[in-house]
Amino acid sequence: MGFKKIAGLAVTALALNLIILADANAATISVKCEVRGTSRSKISVDGAGLTGTFYARVTSGVVTKQSKATMIADSSHEVEFDFDSNPNDVKAGATAIPAAFIKSNKVIGYIRRSGTNAIVGAIGATCKAK
């Protein structure tokens, strides 16, 4: 392979890495959660600094649940995914999770890019116990 082709591939690879890193570095993720014994689990996974379409996953213990819908980042480049065991919140759009979903008051929330499934970010949280 000629020098020009190798140099062209190197420049292309570098540009793609910078684009991917810029997207990952710009994103911020937060997770808030609440647990009420075995009667209720509630989780919110929020992302900022995002452009595109995303979905969320939450893990507690050995169980993972994926958001029922994908979201396109709004004009403020934010997405919000809610997971809840309360039927009223599920009717309002939250992804249903079992009331005892949260184990040991710990949750890990992930935001993933739709299409590529690349993890944009992940963060753990200690849930409020009520």
Phi and psi in radians as a Rosetta constraint file:
Dihedral C 1 N 2 CA 2 C 2 CIRCULARHARMONIC -1.278 0.35
Dihedral N 2 CA 2 C 2 N 3 CIRCULARHARMONIC 2.794 0.35
Dihedral C 2 N 3 CA 3 C 3 CIRCULARHARMONIC -1.007 0.35
Dihedral N 3 CA 3 C 3 N 4 CIRCULARHARMONIC -0.716 0.35
Dihedral C 3 N 4 CA 4 C 4 CIRCULARHARMONIC -1.087 0.35
Dihedral N 4 CA 4 C 4 N 5 CIRCULARHARMONIC -0.705 0.35
Dihedral C 4 N 5 CA 5 C 5 CIRCULARHARMONIC -1.184 0.35
Dihedral N 5 CA 5 C 5 N 6 CIRCULARHARMONIC -0.747 0.35
Dihedral C 5 N 6 CA 6 C 6 CIRCULARHARMONIC -1.110 0.35
Dihedral N 6 CA 6 C 6 N 7 CIRCULARHARMONIC -0.787 0.35
Dihedral C 6 N 7 CA 7 C 7 CIRCULARHARMONIC -1.094 0.35
Dihedral N 7 CA 7 C 7 N 8 CIRCULARHARMONIC -0.710 0.35
Dihedral C 7 N 8 CA 8 C 8 CIRCULARHARMONIC -1.109 0.35
Dihedral N 8 CA 8 C 8 N 9 CIRCULARHARMONIC -0.739 0.35
Dihedral C 8 N 9 CA 9 C 9 CIRCULARHARMONIC -1.134 0.35
Dihedral N 9 CA 9 C 9 N 10 CIRCULARHARMONIC -0.705 0.35
Dihedral C 9 N 10 CA 10 C 10 CIRCULARHARMONIC -1.117 0.35
Dihedral N 10 CA 10 C 10 N 11 CIRCULARHARMONIC -0.775 0.35
Dihedral C 10 N 11 CA 11 C 11 CIRCULARHARMONIC -1.115 0.35
Dihedral N 11 CA 11 C 11 N 12 CIRCULARHARMONIC -0.736 0.35
Dihedral C 11 N 12 CA 12 C 12 CIRCULARHARMONIC -1.100 0.35
Dihedral N 12 CA 12 C 12 N 13 CIRCULARHARMONIC -0.793 0.35
Dihedral C 12 N 13 CA 13 C 13 CIRCULARHARMONIC -1.085 0.35
Dihedral N 13 CA 13 C 13 N 14 CIRCULARHARMONIC -0.743 0.35
Dihedral C 13 N 14 CA 14 C 14 CIRCULARHARMONIC -1.093 0.35
Dihedral N 14 CA 14 C 14 N 15 CIRCULARHARMONIC -0.770 0.35
Dihedral C 14 N 15 CA 15 C 15 CIRCULARHARMONIC -1.080 0.35
Dihedral N 15 CA 15 C 15 N 16 CIRCULARHARMONIC -0.772 0.35
Dihedral C 15 N 16 CA 16 C 16 CIRCULARHARMONIC -1.103 0.35
Dihedral N 16 CA 16 C 16 N 17 CIRCULARHARMONIC -0.723 0.35
Dihedral C 16 N 17 CA 17 C 17 CIRCULARHARMONIC -1.107 0.35
Dihedral N 17 CA 17 C 17 N 18 CIRCULARHARMONIC -0.707 0.35
Dihedral C 17 N 18 CA 18 C 18 CIRCULARHARMONIC -1.129 0.35
Dihedral N 18 CA 18 C 18 N 19 CIRCULARHARMONIC -0.674 0.35
Dihedral C 18 N 19 CA 19 C 19 CIRCULARHARMONIC -1.123 0.35
Dihedral N 19 CA 19 C 19 N 20 CIRCULARHARMONIC -0.813 0.35
Dihedral C 19 N 20 CA 20 C 20 CIRCULARHARMONIC -1.118 0.35
Dihedral N 20 CA 20 C 20 N 21 CIRCULARHARMONIC -0.797 0.35
Dihedral C 20 N 21 CA 21 C 21 CIRCULARHARMONIC -1.142 0.35
Dihedral N 21 CA 21 C 21 N 22 CIRCULARHARMONIC -0.672 0.35
Dihedral C 21 N 22 CA 22 C 22 CIRCULARHARMONIC -1.083 0.35
Dihedral N 22 CA 22 C 22 N 23 CIRCULARHARMONIC -0.708 0.35
Dihedral C 22 N 23 CA 23 C 23 CIRCULARHARMONIC -1.145 0.35
Dihedral N 23 CA 23 C 23 N 24 CIRCULARHARMONIC -0.783 0.35
Dihedral C 23 N 24 CA 24 C 24 CIRCULARHARMONIC -1.178 0.35
Dihedral N 24 CA 24 C 24 N 25 CIRCULARHARMONIC -0.685 0.35
Dihedral C 24 N 25 CA 25 C 25 CIRCULARHARMONIC -1.257 0.35
Dihedral N 25 CA 25 C 25 N 26 CIRCULARHARMONIC -0.478 0.35
Dihedral C 25 N 26 CA 26 C 26 CIRCULARHARMONIC -1.358 0.35
Dihedral N 26 CA 26 C 26 N 27 CIRCULARHARMONIC -0.404 0.35
Dihedral C 26 N 27 CA 27 C 27 CIRCULARHARMONIC -1.398 0.35
Dihedral N 27 CA 27 C 27 N 28 CIRCULARHARMONIC 2.435 0.35
Dihedral C 27 N 28 CA 28 C 28 CIRCULARHARMONIC -2.197 0.35
Dihedral N 28 CA 28 C 28 N 29 CIRCULARHARMONIC 2.480 0.35
Dihedral C 28 N 29 CA 29 C 29 CIRCULARHARMONIC -2.252 0.35
Dihedral N 29 CA 29 C 29 N 30 CIRCULARHARMONIC 2.461 0.35
Dihedral C 29 N 30 CA 30 C 30 CIRCULARHARMONIC -2.344 0.35
Dihedral N 30 CA 30 C 30 N 31 CIRCULARHARMONIC 2.623 0.35
Dihedral C 30 N 31 CA 31 C 31 CIRCULARHARMONIC -2.282 0.35
Dihedral N 31 CA 31 C 31 N 32 CIRCULARHARMONIC 2.273 0.35
Dihedral C 31 N 32 CA 32 C 32 CIRCULARHARMONIC -2.159 0.35
Dihedral N 32 CA 32 C 32 N 33 CIRCULARHARMONIC 2.458 0.35
Dihedral C 32 N 33 CA 33 C 33 CIRCULARHARMONIC -2.597 0.35
Dihedral N 33 CA 33 C 33 N 34 CIRCULARHARMONIC 2.762 0.35
Dihedral C 33 N 34 CA 34 C 34 CIRCULARHARMONIC -2.523 0.35
Dihedral N 34 CA 34 C 34 N 35 CIRCULARHARMONIC 2.439 0.35
Dihedral C 34 N 35 CA 35 C 35 CIRCULARHARMONIC -2.316 0.35
Dihedral N 35 CA 35 C 35 N 36 CIRCULARHARMONIC 2.404 0.35
Dihedral C 35 N 36 CA 36 C 36 CIRCULARHARMONIC -2.112 0.35
Dihedral N 36 CA 36 C 36 N 37 CIRCULARHARMONIC 1.428 0.35
Dihedral C 36 N 37 CA 37 C 37 CIRCULARHARMONIC 0.977 0.35
Dihedral N 37 CA 37 C 37 N 38 CIRCULARHARMONIC -2.240 0.35
Dihedral C 37 N 38 CA 38 C 38 CIRCULARHARMONIC -1.858 0.35
Dihedral N 38 CA 38 C 38 N 39 CIRCULARHARMONIC 0.223 0.35
Dihedral C 38 N 39 CA 39 C 39 CIRCULARHARMONIC -1.695 0.35
Dihedral N 39 CA 39 C 39 N 40 CIRCULARHARMONIC -0.275 0.35
Dihedral C 39 N 40 CA 40 C 40 CIRCULARHARMONIC -2.803 0.35
Dihedral N 40 CA 40 C 40 N 41 CIRCULARHARMONIC 2.418 0.35
Dihedral C 40 N 41 CA 41 C 41 CIRCULARHARMONIC -2.229 0.35
Dihedral N 41 CA 41 C 41 N 42 CIRCULARHARMONIC 2.377 0.35
Dihedral C 41 N 42 CA 42 C 42 CIRCULARHARMONIC -2.485 0.35
Dihedral N 42 CA 42 C 42 N 43 CIRCULARHARMONIC 2.243 0.35
Dihedral C 42 N 43 CA 43 C 43 CIRCULARHARMONIC -2.407 0.35
Dihedral N 43 CA 43 C 43 N 44 CIRCULARHARMONIC 2.427 0.35
Dihedral C 43 N 44 CA 44 C 44 CIRCULARHARMONIC -2.214 0.35
Dihedral N 44 CA 44 C 44 N 45 CIRCULARHARMONIC 2.230 0.35
Dihedral C 44 N 45 CA 45 C 45 CIRCULARHARMONIC -2.034 0.35
Dihedral N 45 CA 45 C 45 N 46 CIRCULARHARMONIC 2.060 0.35
Dihedral C 45 N 46 CA 46 C 46 CIRCULARHARMONIC -2.080 0.35
Dihedral N 46 CA 46 C 46 N 47 CIRCULARHARMONIC 2.491 0.35
Dihedral C 46 N 47 CA 47 C 47 CIRCULARHARMONIC -2.276 0.35
Dihedral N 47 CA 47 C 47 N 48 CIRCULARHARMONIC 2.517 0.35
Dihedral C 47 N 48 CA 48 C 48 CIRCULARHARMONIC -2.325 0.35
Dihedral N 48 CA 48 C 48 N 49 CIRCULARHARMONIC 2.776 0.35
Dihedral C 48 N 49 CA 49 C 49 CIRCULARHARMONIC 1.308 0.35
Dihedral N 49 CA 49 C 49 N 50 CIRCULARHARMONIC 0.546 0.35
Dihedral C 49 N 50 CA 50 C 50 CIRCULARHARMONIC -1.993 0.35
Dihedral N 50 CA 50 C 50 N 51 CIRCULARHARMONIC 2.608 0.35
Dihedral C 50 N 51 CA 51 C 51 CIRCULARHARMONIC -2.360 0.35
Dihedral N 51 CA 51 C 51 N 52 CIRCULARHARMONIC 2.206 0.35
Dihedral C 51 N 52 CA 52 C 52 CIRCULARHARMONIC 2.191 0.35
Dihedral N 52 CA 52 C 52 N 53 CIRCULARHARMONIC -2.757 0.35
Dihedral C 52 N 53 CA 53 C 53 CIRCULARHARMONIC -2.066 0.35
Dihedral N 53 CA 53 C 53 N 54 CIRCULARHARMONIC 2.383 0.35
Dihedral C 53 N 54 CA 54 C 54 CIRCULARHARMONIC -2.420 0.35
Dihedral N 54 CA 54 C 54 N 55 CIRCULARHARMONIC 2.856 0.35
Dihedral C 54 N 55 CA 55 C 55 CIRCULARHARMONIC -2.419 0.35
Dihedral N 55 CA 55 C 55 N 56 CIRCULARHARMONIC 2.911 0.35
Dihedral C 55 N 56 CA 56 C 56 CIRCULARHARMONIC -2.161 0.35
Dihedral N 56 CA 56 C 56 N 57 CIRCULARHARMONIC 2.708 0.35
Dihedral C 56 N 57 CA 57 C 57 CIRCULARHARMONIC -2.311 0.35
Dihedral N 57 CA 57 C 57 N 58 CIRCULARHARMONIC 2.549 0.35
Dihedral C 57 N 58 CA 58 C 58 CIRCULARHARMONIC -2.213 0.35
Dihedral N 58 CA 58 C 58 N 59 CIRCULARHARMONIC 2.494 0.35
Dihedral C 58 N 59 CA 59 C 59 CIRCULARHARMONIC -2.267 0.35
Dihedral N 59 CA 59 C 59 N 60 CIRCULARHARMONIC 2.354 0.35
Dihedral C 59 N 60 CA 60 C 60 CIRCULARHARMONIC -2.468 0.35
Dihedral N 60 CA 60 C 60 N 61 CIRCULARHARMONIC 2.253 0.35
Dihedral C 60 N 61 CA 61 C 61 CIRCULARHARMONIC 1.135 0.35
Dihedral N 61 CA 61 C 61 N 62 CIRCULARHARMONIC -2.186 0.35
Dihedral C 61 N 62 CA 62 C 62 CIRCULARHARMONIC -1.919 0.35
Dihedral N 62 CA 62 C 62 N 63 CIRCULARHARMONIC 0.197 0.35
Dihedral C 62 N 63 CA 63 C 63 CIRCULARHARMONIC -1.890 0.35
Dihedral N 63 CA 63 C 63 N 64 CIRCULARHARMONIC 2.357 0.35
Dihedral C 63 N 64 CA 64 C 64 CIRCULARHARMONIC -2.135 0.35
Dihedral N 64 CA 64 C 64 N 65 CIRCULARHARMONIC 2.474 0.35
Dihedral C 64 N 65 CA 65 C 65 CIRCULARHARMONIC -2.282 0.35
Dihedral N 65 CA 65 C 65 N 66 CIRCULARHARMONIC 2.352 0.35
Dihedral C 65 N 66 CA 66 C 66 CIRCULARHARMONIC -1.748 0.35
Dihedral N 66 CA 66 C 66 N 67 CIRCULARHARMONIC 2.509 0.35
Dihedral C 66 N 67 CA 67 C 67 CIRCULARHARMONIC -1.025 0.35
Dihedral N 67 CA 67 C 67 N 68 CIRCULARHARMONIC 2.534 0.35
Dihedral C 67 N 68 CA 68 C 68 CIRCULARHARMONIC -1.308 0.35
Dihedral N 68 CA 68 C 68 N 69 CIRCULARHARMONIC -0.295 0.35
Dihedral C 68 N 69 CA 69 C 69 CIRCULARHARMONIC -2.343 0.35
Dihedral N 69 CA 69 C 69 N 70 CIRCULARHARMONIC 2.729 0.35
Dihedral C 69 N 70 CA 70 C 70 CIRCULARHARMONIC -1.667 0.35
Dihedral N 70 CA 70 C 70 N 71 CIRCULARHARMONIC 2.767 0.35
Dihedral C 70 N 71 CA 71 C 71 CIRCULARHARMONIC -2.268 0.35
Dihedral N 71 CA 71 C 71 N 72 CIRCULARHARMONIC 2.484 0.35
Dihedral C 71 N 72 CA 72 C 72 CIRCULARHARMONIC -1.632 0.35
Dihedral N 72 CA 72 C 72 N 73 CIRCULARHARMONIC 2.280 0.35
Dihedral C 72 N 73 CA 73 C 73 CIRCULARHARMONIC -0.987 0.35
Dihedral N 73 CA 73 C 73 N 74 CIRCULARHARMONIC 2.306 0.35
Dihedral C 73 N 74 CA 74 C 74 CIRCULARHARMONIC -1.330 0.35
Dihedral N 74 CA 74 C 74 N 75 CIRCULARHARMONIC -3.032 0.35
Dihedral C 74 N 75 CA 75 C 75 CIRCULARHARMONIC -1.101 0.35
Dihedral N 75 CA 75 C 75 N 76 CIRCULARHARMONIC -0.367 0.35
Dihedral C 75 N 76 CA 76 C 76 CIRCULARHARMONIC -1.632 0.35
Dihedral N 76 CA 76 C 76 N 77 CIRCULARHARMONIC 0.173 0.35
Dihedral C 76 N 77 CA 77 C 77 CIRCULARHARMONIC 1.110 0.35
Dihedral N 77 CA 77 C 77 N 78 CIRCULARHARMONIC 0.665 0.35
Dihedral C 77 N 78 CA 78 C 78 CIRCULARHARMONIC -2.159 0.35
Dihedral N 78 CA 78 C 78 N 79 CIRCULARHARMONIC 2.634 0.35
Dihedral C 78 N 79 CA 79 C 79 CIRCULARHARMONIC -2.343 0.35
Dihedral N 79 CA 79 C 79 N 80 CIRCULARHARMONIC 2.663 0.35
Dihedral C 79 N 80 CA 80 C 80 CIRCULARHARMONIC -2.471 0.35
Dihedral N 80 CA 80 C 80 N 81 CIRCULARHARMONIC 2.230 0.35
Dihedral C 80 N 81 CA 81 C 81 CIRCULARHARMONIC -2.103 0.35
Dihedral N 81 CA 81 C 81 N 82 CIRCULARHARMONIC 2.252 0.35
Dihedral C 81 N 82 CA 82 C 82 CIRCULARHARMONIC -1.988 0.35
Dihedral N 82 CA 82 C 82 N 83 CIRCULARHARMONIC 2.419 0.35
Dihedral C 82 N 83 CA 83 C 83 CIRCULARHARMONIC -2.190 0.35
Dihedral N 83 CA 83 C 83 N 84 CIRCULARHARMONIC 2.320 0.35
Dihedral C 83 N 84 CA 84 C 84 CIRCULARHARMONIC -2.704 0.35
Dihedral N 84 CA 84 C 84 N 85 CIRCULARHARMONIC 2.663 0.35
Dihedral C 84 N 85 CA 85 C 85 CIRCULARHARMONIC -1.714 0.35
Dihedral N 85 CA 85 C 85 N 86 CIRCULARHARMONIC -0.131 0.35
Dihedral C 85 N 86 CA 86 C 86 CIRCULARHARMONIC -1.354 0.35
Dihedral N 86 CA 86 C 86 N 87 CIRCULARHARMONIC 2.117 0.35
Dihedral C 86 N 87 CA 87 C 87 CIRCULARHARMONIC -0.985 0.35
Dihedral N 87 CA 87 C 87 N 88 CIRCULARHARMONIC -0.595 0.35
Dihedral C 87 N 88 CA 88 C 88 CIRCULARHARMONIC -1.164 0.35
Dihedral N 88 CA 88 C 88 N 89 CIRCULARHARMONIC -0.683 0.35
Dihedral C 88 N 89 CA 89 C 89 CIRCULARHARMONIC -1.237 0.35
Dihedral N 89 CA 89 C 89 N 90 CIRCULARHARMONIC -0.588 0.35
Dihedral C 89 N 90 CA 90 C 90 CIRCULARHARMONIC -1.137 0.35
Dihedral N 90 CA 90 C 90 N 91 CIRCULARHARMONIC -0.748 0.35
Dihedral C 90 N 91 CA 91 C 91 CIRCULARHARMONIC -1.065 0.35
Dihedral N 91 CA 91 C 91 N 92 CIRCULARHARMONIC -0.553 0.35
Dihedral C 91 N 92 CA 92 C 92 CIRCULARHARMONIC -1.416 0.35
Dihedral N 92 CA 92 C 92 N 93 CIRCULARHARMONIC -0.036 0.35
Dihedral C 92 N 93 CA 93 C 93 CIRCULARHARMONIC 2.171 0.35
Dihedral N 93 CA 93 C 93 N 94 CIRCULARHARMONIC -0.140 0.35
Dihedral C 93 N 94 CA 94 C 94 CIRCULARHARMONIC -1.226 0.35
Dihedral N 94 CA 94 C 94 N 95 CIRCULARHARMONIC 2.647 0.35
Dihedral C 94 N 95 CA 95 C 95 CIRCULARHARMONIC -1.352 0.35
Dihedral N 95 CA 95 C 95 N 96 CIRCULARHARMONIC 2.294 0.35
Dihedral C 95 N 96 CA 96 C 96 CIRCULARHARMONIC -1.249 0.35
Dihedral N 96 CA 96 C 96 N 97 CIRCULARHARMONIC 2.334 0.35
Dihedral C 96 N 97 CA 97 C 97 CIRCULARHARMONIC -2.312 0.35
Dihedral N 97 CA 97 C 97 N 98 CIRCULARHARMONIC 2.721 0.35
Dihedral C 97 N 98 CA 98 C 98 CIRCULARHARMONIC -1.129 0.35
Dihedral N 98 CA 98 C 98 N 99 CIRCULARHARMONIC 2.676 0.35
Dihedral C 98 N 99 CA 99 C 99 CIRCULARHARMONIC -1.029 0.35
Dihedral N 99 CA 99 C 99 N 100 CIRCULARHARMONIC -0.562 0.35
Dihedral C 99 N 100 CA 100 C 100 CIRCULARHARMONIC -1.775 0.35
Dihedral N 100 CA 100 C 100 N 101 CIRCULARHARMONIC 0.477 0.35
Dihedral C 100 N 101 CA 101 C 101 CIRCULARHARMONIC -1.054 0.35
Dihedral N 101 CA 101 C 101 N 102 CIRCULARHARMONIC -0.776 0.35
Dihedral C 101 N 102 CA 102 C 102 CIRCULARHARMONIC -1.348 0.35
Dihedral N 102 CA 102 C 102 N 103 CIRCULARHARMONIC 2.159 0.35
Dihedral C 102 N 103 CA 103 C 103 CIRCULARHARMONIC -1.909 0.35
Dihedral N 103 CA 103 C 103 N 104 CIRCULARHARMONIC 2.356 0.35
Dihedral C 103 N 104 CA 104 C 104 CIRCULARHARMONIC 0.941 0.35
Dihedral N 104 CA 104 C 104 N 105 CIRCULARHARMONIC 0.492 0.35
Dihedral C 104 N 105 CA 105 C 105 CIRCULARHARMONIC 0.994 0.35
Dihedral N 105 CA 105 C 105 N 106 CIRCULARHARMONIC 0.513 0.35
Dihedral C 105 N 106 CA 106 C 106 CIRCULARHARMONIC -2.193 0.35
Dihedral N 106 CA 106 C 106 N 107 CIRCULARHARMONIC 2.425 0.35
Dihedral C 106 N 107 CA 107 C 107 CIRCULARHARMONIC -2.459 0.35
Dihedral N 107 CA 107 C 107 N 108 CIRCULARHARMONIC 2.522 0.35
Dihedral C 107 N 108 CA 108 C 108 CIRCULARHARMONIC -2.040 0.35
Dihedral N 108 CA 108 C 108 N 109 CIRCULARHARMONIC 2.222 0.35
Dihedral C 108 N 109 CA 109 C 109 CIRCULARHARMONIC -1.914 0.35
Dihedral N 109 CA 109 C 109 N 110 CIRCULARHARMONIC 2.418 0.35
Dihedral C 109 N 110 CA 110 C 110 CIRCULARHARMONIC -2.192 0.35
Dihedral N 110 CA 110 C 110 N 111 CIRCULARHARMONIC 2.455 0.35
Dihedral C 110 N 111 CA 111 C 111 CIRCULARHARMONIC -1.998 0.35
Dihedral N 111 CA 111 C 111 N 112 CIRCULARHARMONIC 2.255 0.35
Dihedral C 111 N 112 CA 112 C 112 CIRCULARHARMONIC -2.153 0.35
Dihedral N 112 CA 112 C 112 N 113 CIRCULARHARMONIC 2.567 0.35
Dihedral C 112 N 113 CA 113 C 113 CIRCULARHARMONIC -1.382 0.35
Dihedral N 113 CA 113 C 113 N 114 CIRCULARHARMONIC 2.220 0.35
Dihedral C 113 N 114 CA 114 C 114 CIRCULARHARMONIC -1.126 0.35
Dihedral N 114 CA 114 C 114 N 115 CIRCULARHARMONIC 2.536 0.35
Dihedral C 114 N 115 CA 115 C 115 CIRCULARHARMONIC 1.623 0.35
Dihedral N 115 CA 115 C 115 N 116 CIRCULARHARMONIC -0.981 0.35
Dihedral C 115 N 116 CA 116 C 116 CIRCULARHARMONIC -1.650 0.35
Dihedral N 116 CA 116 C 116 N 117 CIRCULARHARMONIC -0.345 0.35
Dihedral C 116 N 117 CA 117 C 117 CIRCULARHARMONIC 1.094 0.35
Dihedral N 117 CA 117 C 117 N 118 CIRCULARHARMONIC 0.250 0.35
Dihedral C 117 N 118 CA 118 C 118 CIRCULARHARMONIC -1.162 0.35
Dihedral N 118 CA 118 C 118 N 119 CIRCULARHARMONIC 2.407 0.35
Dihedral C 118 N 119 CA 119 C 119 CIRCULARHARMONIC -1.316 0.35
Dihedral N 119 CA 119 C 119 N 120 CIRCULARHARMONIC 2.096 0.35
Dihedral C 119 N 120 CA 120 C 120 CIRCULARHARMONIC -1.411 0.35
Dihedral N 120 CA 120 C 120 N 121 CIRCULARHARMONIC -0.611 0.35
Dihedral C 120 N 121 CA 121 C 121 CIRCULARHARMONIC -3.073 0.35
Dihedral N 121 CA 121 C 121 N 122 CIRCULARHARMONIC 2.817 0.35
Dihedral C 121 N 122 CA 122 C 122 CIRCULARHARMONIC -2.599 0.35
Dihedral N 122 CA 122 C 122 N 123 CIRCULARHARMONIC 2.553 0.35
Dihedral C 122 N 123 CA 123 C 123 CIRCULARHARMONIC -2.676 0.35
Dihedral N 123 CA 123 C 123 N 124 CIRCULARHARMONIC 2.544 0.35
Dihedral C 123 N 124 CA 124 C 124 CIRCULARHARMONIC -1.696 0.35
Dihedral N 124 CA 124 C 124 N 125 CIRCULARHARMONIC 2.753 0.35
Dihedral C 124 N 125 CA 125 C 125 CIRCULARHARMONIC -2.530 0.35
Dihedral N 125 CA 125 C 125 N 126 CIRCULARHARMONIC 2.594 0.35
Dihedral C 125 N 126 CA 126 C 126 CIRCULARHARMONIC -1.718 0.35
Dihedral N 126 CA 126 C 126 N 127 CIRCULARHARMONIC 2.204 0.35
Dihedral C 126 N 127 CA 127 C 127 CIRCULARHARMONIC -1.455 0.35
Dihedral N 127 CA 127 C 127 N 128 CIRCULARHARMONIC 2.573 0.35
Dihedral C 127 N 128 CA 128 C 128 CIRCULARHARMONIC -1.248 0.35
Dihedral N 128 CA 128 C 128 N 129 CIRCULARHARMONIC 2.349 0.35
Dihedral C 128 N 129 CA 129 C 129 CIRCULARHARMONIC -1.801 0.35
Dihedral N 129 CA 129 C 129 N 130 CIRCULARHARMONIC 2.233 0.35
